[in-house]
């Protein structure tokens, strides 16, 4: 068998997925994220800023200058 890892984007999706799996009588386990949600939000904002070209790249040679 395979293991599926599902990443719902909100509580509504999570509830729907759980209801679906329960209806099919499939065993499942849940695991809470070990990361602070505020930290995750900061990382996602930073990734979005990099995609928009708002980041600064530093050459490896210049790190210790």
PDB file of N, H, CA, C and O in Angstrom:
ATOM      1  N   UNK A   1       0.821  -1.191   0.000  1.00  0.00           N
ATOM      2  CA  UNK A   1       0.000   0.000   0.000  1.00  0.00           C
ATOM      3  C   UNK A   1       0.862   1.251   0.000  1.00  0.00           C
ATOM      4  O   UNK A   1       2.071   1.189   0.227  1.00  0.00           O
ATOM      5  N   UNK A   2       0.238   2.365  -0.253  1.00  0.00           N
ATOM      6  H   UNK A   2      -0.743   2.416  -0.437  1.00  0.00           H
ATOM      7  CA  UNK A   2       0.912   3.660  -0.262  1.00  0.00           C
ATOM      8  C   UNK A   2       0.422   4.509   0.898  1.00  0.00           C
ATOM      9  O   UNK A   2      -0.669   4.293   1.425  1.00  0.00           O
ATOM     10  N   UNK A   3       1.222   5.456   1.281  1.00  0.00           N
ATOM     11  H   UNK A   3       2.108   5.632   0.853  1.00  0.00           H
ATOM     12  CA  UNK A   3       0.833   6.442   2.272  1.00  0.00           C
ATOM     13  C   UNK A   3       0.644   7.766   1.554  1.00  0.00           C
ATOM     14  O   UNK A   3       1.503   8.186   0.778  1.00  0.00           O
ATOM     15  N   UNK A   4      -0.470   8.419   1.809  1.00  0.00           N
ATOM     16  H   UNK A   4      -1.168   8.078   2.439  1.00  0.00           H
ATOM     17  CA  UNK A   4      -0.746   9.716   1.204  1.00  0.00           C
ATOM     18  C   UNK A   4      -0.529  10.804   2.243  1.00  0.00           C
ATOM     19  O   UNK A   4      -0.965  10.679   3.388  1.00  0.00           O
ATOM     20  N   UNK A   5       0.138  11.854   1.845  1.00  0.00           N
ATOM     21  H   UNK A   5       0.492  11.955   0.915  1.00  0.00           H
ATOM     22  CA  UNK A   5       0.300  13.019   2.702  1.00  0.00           C
ATOM     23  C   UNK A   5      -0.472  14.147   2.043  1.00  0.00           C
ATOM     24  O   UNK A   5      -0.169  14.551   0.921  1.00  0.00           O
ATOM     25  N   UNK A   6      -1.470  14.649   2.749  1.00  0.00           N
ATOM     26  H   UNK A   6      -1.717  14.320   3.661  1.00  0.00           H
ATOM     27  CA  UNK A   6      -2.370  15.661   2.198  1.00  0.00           C
ATOM     28  C   UNK A   6      -2.142  16.966   2.950  1.00  0.00           C
ATOM     29  O   UNK A   6      -2.001  16.968   4.173  1.00  0.00           O
ATOM     30  N   UNK A   7      -2.105  18.063   2.224  1.00  0.00           N
ATOM     31  H   UNK A   7      -2.219  18.061   1.231  1.00  0.00           H
ATOM     32  CA  UNK A   7      -1.859  19.374   2.825  1.00  0.00           C
ATOM     33  C   UNK A   7      -3.065  20.294   2.599  1.00  0.00           C
ATOM     34  O   UNK A   7      -3.068  21.078   1.650  1.00  0.00           O
ATOM     35  N   UNK A   8      -4.079  20.209   3.450  1.00  0.00           N
ATOM     36  H   UNK A   8      -4.077  19.572   4.221  1.00  0.00           H
ATOM     37  CA  UNK A   8      -5.226  21.105   3.281  1.00  0.00           C
ATOM     38  C   UNK A   8      -4.802  22.556   3.538  1.00  0.00           C
ATOM     39  O   UNK A   8      -3.929  22.821   4.365  1.00  0.00           O
ATOM     40  N   UNK A   9      -5.426  23.477   2.827  1.00  0.00           N
ATOM     41  H   UNK A   9      -6.135  23.262   2.156  1.00  0.00           H
ATOM     42  CA  UNK A   9      -5.064  24.879   2.940  1.00  0.00           C
ATOM     43  C   UNK A   9      -5.846  25.613   4.031  1.00  0.00           C
ATOM     44  O   UNK A   9      -5.462  26.710   4.437  1.00  0.00           O
ATOM     45  N   UNK A  10      -6.936  25.014   4.504  1.00  0.00           N
ATOM     46  H   UNK A  10      -7.248  24.123   4.174  1.00  0.00           H
ATOM     47  CA  UNK A  10      -7.711  25.660   5.555  1.00  0.00           C
ATOM     48  C   UNK A  10      -8.481  24.605   6.350  1.00  0.00           C
ATOM     49  O   UNK A  10      -8.466  23.420   6.016  1.00  0.00           O
ATOM     50  N   UNK A  11      -9.149  25.059   7.400  1.00  0.00           N
ATOM     51  H   UNK A  11      -9.161  26.021   7.671  1.00  0.00           H
ATOM     52  CA  UNK A  11      -9.872  24.139   8.283  1.00  0.00           C
ATOM     53  C   UNK A  11     -11.046  23.468   7.568  1.00  0.00           C
ATOM     54  O   UNK A  11     -11.389  22.326   7.871  1.00  0.00           O
ATOM     55  N   UNK A  12     -11.654  24.170   6.630  1.00  0.00           N
ATOM     56  H   UNK A  12     -11.375  25.098   6.383  1.00  0.00           H
ATOM     57  CA  UNK A  12     -12.788  23.611   5.878  1.00  0.00           C
ATOM     58  C   UNK A  12     -12.334  22.401   5.052  1.00  0.00           C
ATOM     59  O   UNK A  12     -13.001  21.366   5.039  1.00  0.00           O
ATOM     60  N   UNK A  13     -11.215  22.539   4.374  1.00  0.00           N
ATOM     61  H   UNK A  13     -10.674  23.380   4.385  1.00  0.00           H
ATOM     62  CA  UNK A  13     -10.678  21.419   3.589  1.00  0.00           C
ATOM     63  C   UNK A  13     -10.307  20.257   4.496  1.00  0.00           C
ATOM     64  O   UNK A  13     -10.561  19.101   4.159  1.00  0.00           O
ATOM     65  N   UNK A  14      -9.711  20.552   5.639  1.00  0.00           N
ATOM     66  H   UNK A  14      -9.504  21.491   5.913  1.00  0.00           H
ATOM     67  CA  UNK A  14      -9.315  19.510   6.580  1.00  0.00           C
ATOM     68  C   UNK A  14     -10.532  18.737   7.067  1.00  0.00           C
ATOM     69  O   UNK A  14     -10.509  17.507   7.118  1.00  0.00           O
ATOM     70  N   UNK A  15     -11.596  19.451   7.425  1.00  0.00           N
ATOM     71  H   UNK A  15     -11.615  20.450   7.383  1.00  0.00           H
ATOM     72  CA  UNK A  15     -12.807  18.792   7.895  1.00  0.00           C
ATOM     73  C   UNK A  15     -13.418  17.919   6.799  1.00  0.00           C
ATOM     74  O   UNK A  15     -13.885  16.814   7.076  1.00  0.00           O
ATOM     75  N   UNK A  16     -13.417  18.407   5.564  1.00  0.00           N
ATOM     76  H   UNK A  16     -13.037  19.305   5.339  1.00  0.00           H
ATOM     77  CA  UNK A  16     -13.985  17.644   4.454  1.00  0.00           C
ATOM     78  C   UNK A  16     -13.173  16.371   4.197  1.00  0.00           C
ATOM     79  O   UNK A  16     -13.740  15.305   3.957  1.00  0.00           O
ATOM     80  N   UNK A  17     -11.856  16.489   4.246  1.00  0.00           N
ATOM     81  H   UNK A  17     -11.395  17.355   4.440  1.00  0.00           H
ATOM     82  CA  UNK A  17     -11.002  15.320   4.022  1.00  0.00           C
ATOM     83  C   UNK A  17     -11.215  14.289   5.117  1.00  0.00           C
ATOM     84  O   UNK A  17     -11.327  13.096   4.834  1.00  0.00           O
ATOM     85  N   UNK A  18     -11.273  14.739   6.372  1.00  0.00           N
ATOM     86  H   UNK A  18     -11.182  15.708   6.602  1.00  0.00           H
ATOM     87  CA  UNK A  18     -11.488  13.815   7.483  1.00  0.00           C
ATOM     88  C   UNK A  18     -12.836  13.108   7.345  1.00  0.00           C
ATOM     89  O   UNK A  18     -12.930  11.902   7.572  1.00  0.00           O
ATOM     90  N   UNK A  19     -13.875  13.851   6.975  1.00  0.00           N
ATOM     91  H   UNK A  19     -13.798  14.831   6.790  1.00  0.00           H
ATOM     92  CA  UNK A  19     -15.202  13.260   6.814  1.00  0.00           C
ATOM     93  C   UNK A  19     -15.198  12.216   5.695  1.00  0.00           C
ATOM     94  O   UNK A  19     -15.796  11.149   5.837  1.00  0.00           O
ATOM     95  N   UNK A  20     -14.535  12.520   4.602  1.00  0.00           N
ATOM     96  H   UNK A  20     -14.050  13.387   4.487  1.00  0.00           H
ATOM     97  CA  UNK A  20     -14.446  11.605   3.467  1.00  0.00           C
ATOM     98  C   UNK A  20     -13.738  10.309   3.867  1.00  0.00           C
ATOM     99  O   UNK A  20     -14.212   9.214   3.564  1.00  0.00           O
ATOM    100  N   UNK A  21     -12.611  10.444   4.543  1.00  0.00           N
ATOM    101  H   UNK A  21     -12.225  11.333   4.789  1.00  0.00           H
ATOM    102  CA  UNK A  21     -11.832   9.275   4.948  1.00  0.00           C
ATOM    103  C   UNK A  21     -12.610   8.430   5.953  1.00  0.00           C
ATOM    104  O   UNK A  21     -12.597   7.201   5.880  1.00  0.00           O
ATOM    105  N   UNK A  22     -13.285   9.090   6.885  1.00  0.00           N
ATOM    106  H   UNK A  22     -13.296  10.088   6.944  1.00  0.00           H
ATOM    107  CA  UNK A  22     -14.101   8.359   7.858  1.00  0.00           C
ATOM    108  C   UNK A  22     -15.241   7.623   7.173  1.00  0.00           C
ATOM    109  O   UNK A  22     -15.558   6.491   7.540  1.00  0.00           O
ATOM    110  N   UNK A  23     -15.865   8.260   6.170  1.00  0.00           N
ATOM    111  H   UNK A  23     -15.607   9.179   5.872  1.00  0.00           H
ATOM    112  CA  UNK A  23     -16.972   7.640   5.452  1.00  0.00           C
ATOM    113  C   UNK A  23     -16.521   6.372   4.730  1.00  0.00           C
ATOM    114  O   UNK A  23     -17.296   5.426   4.594  1.00  0.00           O
ATOM    115  N   UNK A  24     -15.285   6.351   4.272  1.00  0.00           N
ATOM    116  H   UNK A  24     -14.656   7.120   4.382  1.00  0.00           H
ATOM    117  CA  UNK A  24     -14.745   5.171   3.598  1.00  0.00           C
ATOM    118  C   UNK A  24     -14.177   4.155   4.589  1.00  0.00           C
ATOM    119  O   UNK A  24     -13.678   3.104   4.187  1.00  0.00           O
ATOM    120  N   UNK A  25     -14.255   4.469   5.879  1.00  0.00           N
ATOM    121  H   UNK A  25     -14.660   5.323   6.205  1.00  0.00           H
ATOM    122  CA  UNK A  25     -13.756   3.598   6.950  1.00  0.00           C
ATOM    123  C   UNK A  25     -12.279   3.277   6.763  1.00  0.00           C
ATOM    124  O   UNK A  25     -11.845   2.135   6.911  1.00  0.00           O
ATOM    125  N   UNK A  26     -11.518   4.325   6.431  1.00  0.00           N
ATOM    126  H   UNK A  26     -11.871   5.253   6.311  1.00  0.00           H
ATOM    127  CA  UNK A  26     -10.073   4.213   6.270  1.00  0.00           C
ATOM    128  C   UNK A  26      -9.423   4.738   7.550  1.00  0.00           C
ATOM    129  O   UNK A  26      -9.753   5.825   8.024  1.00  0.00           O
ATOM    130  N   UNK A  27      -8.499   3.957   8.103  1.00  0.00           N
ATOM    131  H   UNK A  27      -8.230   3.074   7.718  1.00  0.00           H
ATOM    132  CA  UNK A  27      -7.767   4.399   9.284  1.00  0.00           C
ATOM    133  C   UNK A  27      -6.831   5.535   8.904  1.00  0.00           C
ATOM    134  O   UNK A  27      -6.218   5.522   7.837  1.00  0.00           O
ATOM    135  N   UNK A  28      -6.729   6.520   9.794  1.00  0.00           N
ATOM    136  H   UNK A  28      -7.226   6.531  10.661  1.00  0.00           H
ATOM    137  CA  UNK A  28      -5.787   7.610   9.552  1.00  0.00           C
ATOM    138  C   UNK A  28      -5.285   8.156  10.881  1.00  0.00           C
ATOM    139  O   UNK A  28      -5.917   7.982  11.923  1.00  0.00           O
ATOM    140  N   UNK A  29      -4.148   8.810  10.820  1.00  0.00           N
ATOM    141  H   UNK A  29      -3.635   8.951   9.973  1.00  0.00           H
ATOM    142  CA  UNK A  29      -3.586   9.469  11.992  1.00  0.00           C
ATOM    143  C   UNK A  29      -3.332  10.921  11.639  1.00  0.00           C
ATOM    144  O   UNK A  29      -3.163  11.268  10.469  1.00  0.00           O
ATOM    145  N   UNK A  30      -3.308  11.756  12.643  1.00  0.00           N
ATOM    146  H   UNK A  30      -3.446  11.475  13.593  1.00  0.00           H
ATOM    147  CA  UNK A  30      -3.036  13.173  12.419  1.00  0.00           C
ATOM    148  C   UNK A  30      -1.761  13.550  13.157  1.00  0.00           C
ATOM    149  O   UNK A  30      -1.400  12.941  14.164  1.00  0.00           O
ATOM    150  N   UNK A  31      -1.101  14.548  12.643  1.00  0.00           N
ATOM    151  H   UNK A  31      -1.394  15.043  11.825  1.00  0.00           H
ATOM    152  CA  UNK A  31       0.121  15.034  13.259  1.00  0.00           C
ATOM    153  C   UNK A  31       0.124  16.549  13.121  1.00  0.00           C
ATOM    154  O   UNK A  31       0.016  17.083  12.017  1.00  0.00           O
ATOM    155  N   UNK A  32       0.247  17.218  14.225  1.00  0.00           N
ATOM    156  H   UNK A  32       0.335  16.784  15.122  1.00  0.00           H
ATOM    157  CA  UNK A  32       0.279  18.683  14.191  1.00  0.00           C
ATOM    158  C   UNK A  32       1.662  19.147  13.753  1.00  0.00           C
ATOM    159  O   UNK A  32       2.667  18.486  14.015  1.00  0.00           O
ATOM    160  N   UNK A  33       1.694  20.283  13.088  1.00  0.00           N
ATOM    161  H   UNK A  33       0.878  20.820  12.875  1.00  0.00           H
ATOM    162  CA  UNK A  33       2.954  20.860  12.657  1.00  0.00           C
ATOM    163  C   UNK A  33       3.746  21.294  13.884  1.00  0.00           C
ATOM    164  O   UNK A  33       3.180  21.825  14.839  1.00  0.00           O
ATOM    165  N   UNK A  34       5.036  21.070  13.856  1.00  0.00           N
ATOM    166  H   UNK A  34       5.496  20.638  13.080  1.00  0.00           H
ATOM    167  CA  UNK A  34       5.884  21.466  14.974  1.00  0.00           C
ATOM    168  C   UNK A  34       6.336  22.917  14.849  1.00  0.00           C
ATOM    169  O   UNK A  34       6.985  23.442  15.754  1.00  0.00           O
ATOM    170  N   UNK A  35       6.002  23.563  13.746  1.00  0.00           N
ATOM    171  H   UNK A  35       5.475  23.136  13.011  1.00  0.00           H
ATOM    172  CA  UNK A  35       6.416  24.937  13.528  1.00  0.00           C
ATOM    173  C   UNK A  35       5.352  25.910  14.016  1.00  0.00           C
ATOM    174  O   UNK A  35       4.154  25.645  13.918  1.00  0.00           O
ATOM    175  N   UNK A  36       5.803  27.023  14.534  1.00  0.00           N
ATOM    176  H   UNK A  36       6.777  27.239  14.613  1.00  0.00           H
ATOM    177  CA  UNK A  36       4.921  28.095  14.963  1.00  0.00           C
ATOM    178  C   UNK A  36       4.266  28.692  13.709  1.00  0.00           C
ATOM    179  O   UNK A  36       4.968  29.029  12.756  1.00  0.00           O
ATOM    180  N   UNK A  37       2.932  28.827  13.696  1.00  0.00           N
ATOM    181  H   UNK A  37       2.362  28.553  14.470  1.00  0.00           H
ATOM    182  CA  UNK A  37       2.246  29.352  12.504  1.00  0.00           C
ATOM    183  C   UNK A  37       2.734  30.747  12.095  1.00  0.00           C
ATOM    184  O   UNK A  37       2.767  31.063  10.906  1.00  0.00           O
ATOM    185  N   UNK A  38       3.110  31.580  13.064  1.00  0.00           N
ATOM    186  H   UNK A  38       3.084  31.323  14.030  1.00  0.00           H
ATOM    187  CA  UNK A  38       3.623  32.910  12.734  1.00  0.00           C
ATOM    188  C   UNK A  38       4.950  32.802  11.982  1.00  0.00           C
ATOM    189  O   UNK A  38       5.201  33.562  11.047  1.00  0.00           O
ATOM    190  N   UNK A  39       5.791  31.862  12.392  1.00  0.00           N
ATOM    191  H   UNK A  39       5.586  31.245  13.152  1.00  0.00           H
ATOM    192  CA  UNK A  39       7.072  31.642  11.719  1.00  0.00           C
ATOM    193  C   UNK A  39       6.841  31.176  10.287  1.00  0.00           C
ATOM    194  O   UNK A  39       7.495  31.657   9.361  1.00  0.00           O
ATOM    195  N   UNK A  40       5.920  30.247  10.106  1.00  0.00           N
ATOM    196  H   UNK A  40       5.389  29.857  10.858  1.00  0.00           H
ATOM    197  CA  UNK A  40       5.608  29.736   8.771  1.00  0.00           C
ATOM    198  C   UNK A  40       5.107  30.869   7.879  1.00  0.00           C
ATOM    199  O   UNK A  40       5.481  30.950   6.709  1.00  0.00           O
ATOM    200  N   UNK A  41       4.265  31.741   8.426  1.00  0.00           N
ATOM    201  H   UNK A  41       3.962  31.675   9.376  1.00  0.00           H
ATOM    202  CA  UNK A  41       3.747  32.870   7.654  1.00  0.00           C
ATOM    203  C   UNK A  41       4.877  33.806   7.220  1.00  0.00           C
ATOM    204  O   UNK A  41       4.871  34.308   6.097  1.00  0.00           O
ATOM    205  N   UNK A  42       5.847  34.039   8.110  1.00  0.00           N
ATOM    206  H   UNK A  42       5.852  33.631   9.023  1.00  0.00           H
ATOM    207  CA  UNK A  42       6.989  34.894   7.758  1.00  0.00           C
ATOM    208  C   UNK A  42       7.798  34.283   6.619  1.00  0.00           C
ATOM    209  O   UNK A  42       8.201  34.987   5.693  1.00  0.00           O
ATOM    210  N   UNK A  43       8.030  32.996   6.685  1.00  0.00           N
ATOM    211  H   UNK A  43       7.702  32.424   7.437  1.00  0.00           H
ATOM    212  CA  UNK A  43       8.797  32.320   5.639  1.00  0.00           C
ATOM    213  C   UNK A  43       8.066  32.413   4.301  1.00  0.00           C
ATOM    214  O   UNK A  43       8.684  32.675   3.269  1.00  0.00           O
ATOM    215  N   UNK A  44       6.754  32.198   4.320  1.00  0.00           N
ATOM    216  H   UNK A  44       6.252  31.985   5.158  1.00  0.00           H
ATOM    217  CA  UNK A  44       5.973  32.270   3.078  1.00  0.00           C
ATOM    218  C   UNK A  44       5.991  33.679   2.500  1.00  0.00           C
ATOM    219  O   UNK A  44       6.077  33.854   1.284  1.00  0.00           O
ATOM    220  N   UNK A  45       5.910  34.700   3.381  1.00  0.00           N
ATOM    221  H   UNK A  45       5.841  34.558   4.368  1.00  0.00           H
ATOM    222  CA  UNK A  45       6.000  36.084   2.902  1.00  0.00           C
ATOM    223  C   UNK A  45       7.359  36.337   2.257  1.00  0.00           C
ATOM    224  O   UNK A  45       7.446  36.969   1.205  1.00  0.00           O
ATOM    225  N   UNK A  46       8.406  35.847   2.886  1.00  0.00           N
ATOM    226  H   UNK A  46       8.335  35.333   3.741  1.00  0.00           H
ATOM    227  CA  UNK A  46       9.757  36.031   2.354  1.00  0.00           C
ATOM    228  C   UNK A  46       9.906  35.358   0.997  1.00  0.00           C
ATOM    229  O   UNK A  46      10.509  35.927   0.087  1.00  0.00           O
ATOM    230  N   UNK A  47       9.363  34.152   0.852  1.00  0.00           N
ATOM    231  H   UNK A  47       8.873  33.690   1.591  1.00  0.00           H
ATOM    232  CA  UNK A  47       9.428  33.451  -0.433  1.00  0.00           C
ATOM    233  C   UNK A  47       8.691  34.242  -1.510  1.00  0.00           C
ATOM    234  O   UNK A  47       9.162  34.341  -2.642  1.00  0.00           O
ATOM    235  N   UNK A  48       7.537  34.802  -1.157  1.00  0.00           N
ATOM    236  H   UNK A  48       7.154  34.721  -0.237  1.00  0.00           H
ATOM    237  CA  UNK A  48       6.769  35.601  -2.116  1.00  0.00           C
ATOM    238  C   UNK A  48       7.548  36.846  -2.517  1.00  0.00           C
ATOM    239  O   UNK A  48       7.554  37.223  -3.689  1.00  0.00           O
ATOM    240  N   UNK A  49       8.206  37.488  -1.557  1.00  0.00           N
ATOM    241  H   UNK A  49       8.202  37.182  -0.605  1.00  0.00           H
ATOM    242  CA  UNK A  49       8.997  38.679  -1.855  1.00  0.00           C
ATOM    243  C   UNK A  49      10.155  38.339  -2.791  1.00  0.00           C
ATOM    244  O   UNK A  49      10.472  39.121  -3.688  1.00  0.00           O
ATOM    245  N   UNK A  50      10.783  37.194  -2.595  1.00  0.00           N
ATOM    246  H   UNK A  50      10.525  36.559  -1.867  1.00  0.00           H
ATOM    247  CA  UNK A  50      11.884  36.784  -3.476  1.00  0.00           C
ATOM    248  C   UNK A  50      11.371  36.577  -4.903  1.00  0.00           C
ATOM    249  O   UNK A  50      12.038  36.958  -5.865  1.00  0.00           O
ATOM    250  N   UNK A  51      10.193  35.976  -5.037  1.00  0.00           N
ATOM    251  H   UNK A  51       9.652  35.666  -4.255  1.00  0.00           H
ATOM    252  CA  UNK A  51       9.622  35.755  -6.373  1.00  0.00           C
ATOM    253  C   UNK A  51       9.303  37.078  -7.055  1.00  0.00           C
ATOM    254  O   UNK A  51       9.363  37.179  -8.280  1.00  0.00           O
ATOM    255  N   UNK A  52       8.963  38.103  -6.259  1.00  0.00           N
ATOM    256  H   UNK A  52       8.914  38.021  -5.263  1.00  0.00           H
ATOM    257  CA  UNK A  52       8.643  39.418  -6.803  1.00  0.00           C
ATOM    258  C   UNK A  52       9.898  40.245  -7.092  1.00  0.00           C
ATOM    259  O   UNK A  52       9.807  41.368  -7.589  1.00  0.00           O
ATOM    260  N   UNK A  53      11.061  39.688  -6.779  1.00  0.00           N
ATOM    261  H   UNK A  53      11.135  38.776  -6.376  1.00  0.00           H
ATOM    262  CA  UNK A  53      12.311  40.387  -7.036  1.00  0.00           C
ATOM    263  C   UNK A  53      12.683  41.385  -5.961  1.00  0.00           C
ATOM    264  O   UNK A  53      13.521  42.254  -6.200  1.00  0.00           O
ATOM    265  N   UNK A  54      12.083  41.287  -4.781  1.00  0.00           N
ATOM    266  H   UNK A  54      11.402  40.581  -4.587  1.00  0.00           H
ATOM    267  CA  UNK A  54      12.349  42.245  -3.709  1.00  0.00           C
ATOM    268  C   UNK A  54      13.468  41.791  -2.778  1.00  0.00           C
ATOM    269  O   UNK A  54      13.766  42.475  -1.799  1.00  0.00           O
ATOM    270  N   UNK A  55      14.081  40.671  -3.060  1.00  0.00           N
ATOM    271  H   UNK A  55      13.839  40.115  -3.855  1.00  0.00           H
ATOM    272  CA  UNK A  55      15.141  40.151  -2.201  1.00  0.00           C
ATOM    273  C   UNK A  55      16.507  40.677  -2.602  1.00  0.00           C
ATOM    274  O   UNK A  55      16.671  41.274  -3.666  1.00  0.00           O
ATOM    275  N   UNK A  56      17.475  40.450  -1.745  1.00  0.00           N
ATOM    276  H   UNK A  56      17.341  39.965  -0.880  1.00  0.00           H
ATOM    277  CA  UNK A  56      18.844  40.847  -2.009  1.00  0.00           C
ATOM    278  C   UNK A  56      19.697  39.589  -1.997  1.00  0.00           C
ATOM    279  O   UNK A  56      19.656  38.812  -1.043  1.00  0.00           O
ATOM    280  N   UNK A  57      20.473  39.389  -3.065  1.00  0.00           N
ATOM    281  H   UNK A  57      20.506  40.020  -3.840  1.00  0.00           H
ATOM    282  CA  UNK A  57      21.370  38.235  -3.124  1.00  0.00           C
ATOM    283  C   UNK A  57      22.784  38.700  -2.822  1.00  0.00           C
ATOM    284  O   UNK A  57      23.242  39.730  -3.317  1.00  0.00           O
ATOM    285  N   UNK A  58      23.458  37.918  -2.000  1.00  0.00           N
ATOM    286  H   UNK A  58      23.085  37.082  -1.598  1.00  0.00           H
ATOM    287  CA  UNK A  58      24.838  38.234  -1.635  1.00  0.00           C
ATOM    288  C   UNK A  58      25.711  37.091  -2.115  1.00  0.00           C
ATOM    289  O   UNK A  58      25.439  35.925  -1.829  1.00  0.00           O
ATOM    290  N   UNK A  59      26.759  37.432  -2.845  1.00  0.00           N
ATOM    291  H   UNK A  59      26.980  38.379  -3.077  1.00  0.00           H
ATOM    292  CA  UNK A  59      27.699  36.423  -3.342  1.00  0.00           C
ATOM    293  C   UNK A  59      28.415  35.781  -2.157  1.00  0.00           C
ATOM    294  O   UNK A  59      28.668  36.436  -1.146  1.00  0.00           O
ATOM    295  N   UNK A  60      28.733  34.514  -2.287  1.00  0.00           N
ATOM    296  H   UNK A  60      28.528  33.982  -3.108  1.00  0.00           H
ATOM    297  CA  UNK A  60      29.403  33.777  -1.215  1.00  0.00           C
ATOM    298  C   UNK A  60      30.721  34.462  -0.828  1.00  0.00           C
ATOM    299  O   UNK A  60      31.080  34.506   0.349  1.00  0.00           O
ATOM    300  N   UNK A  61      31.427  34.989  -1.812  1.00  0.00           N
ATOM    301  H   UNK A  61      31.135  34.953  -2.768  1.00  0.00           H
ATOM    302  CA  UNK A  61      32.698  35.647  -1.553  1.00  0.00           C
ATOM    303  C   UNK A  61      32.531  36.883  -0.681  1.00  0.00           C
ATOM    304  O   UNK A  61      33.465  37.275   0.019  1.00  0.00           O
ATOM    305  N   UNK A  62      31.353  37.504  -0.714  1.00  0.00           N
ATOM    306  H   UNK A  62      30.594  37.187  -1.282  1.00  0.00           H
ATOM    307  CA  UNK A  62      31.119  38.753   0.025  1.00  0.00           C
ATOM    308  C   UNK A  62      30.508  38.527   1.410  1.00  0.00           C
ATOM    309  O   UNK A  62      30.256  39.497   2.126  1.00  0.00           O
ATOM    310  N   UNK A  63      30.270  37.307   1.795  1.00  0.00           N
ATOM    311  H   UNK A  63      30.474  36.520   1.213  1.00  0.00           H
ATOM    312  CA  UNK A  63      29.627  37.045   3.089  1.00  0.00           C
ATOM    313  C   UNK A  63      30.421  37.560   4.272  1.00  0.00           C
ATOM    314  O   UNK A  63      29.832  38.037   5.241  1.00  0.00           O
ATOM    315  N   UNK A  64      31.718  37.477   4.220  1.00  0.00           N
ATOM    316  H   UNK A  64      32.197  37.089   3.433  1.00  0.00           H
ATOM    317  CA  UNK A  64      32.534  37.824   5.383  1.00  0.00           C
ATOM    318  C   UNK A  64      33.196  39.199   5.243  1.00  0.00           C
ATOM    319  O   UNK A  64      34.133  39.505   5.980  1.00  0.00           O
ATOM    320  N   UNK A  65      32.734  40.013   4.327  1.00  0.00           N
ATOM    321  H   UNK A  65      31.973  39.764   3.727  1.00  0.00           H
ATOM    322  CA  UNK A  65      33.310  41.348   4.139  1.00  0.00           C
ATOM    323  C   UNK A  65      32.583  42.363   4.991  1.00  0.00           C
ATOM    324  O   UNK A  65      32.925  43.546   4.969  1.00  0.00           O
TER     325      UNK A  65
END
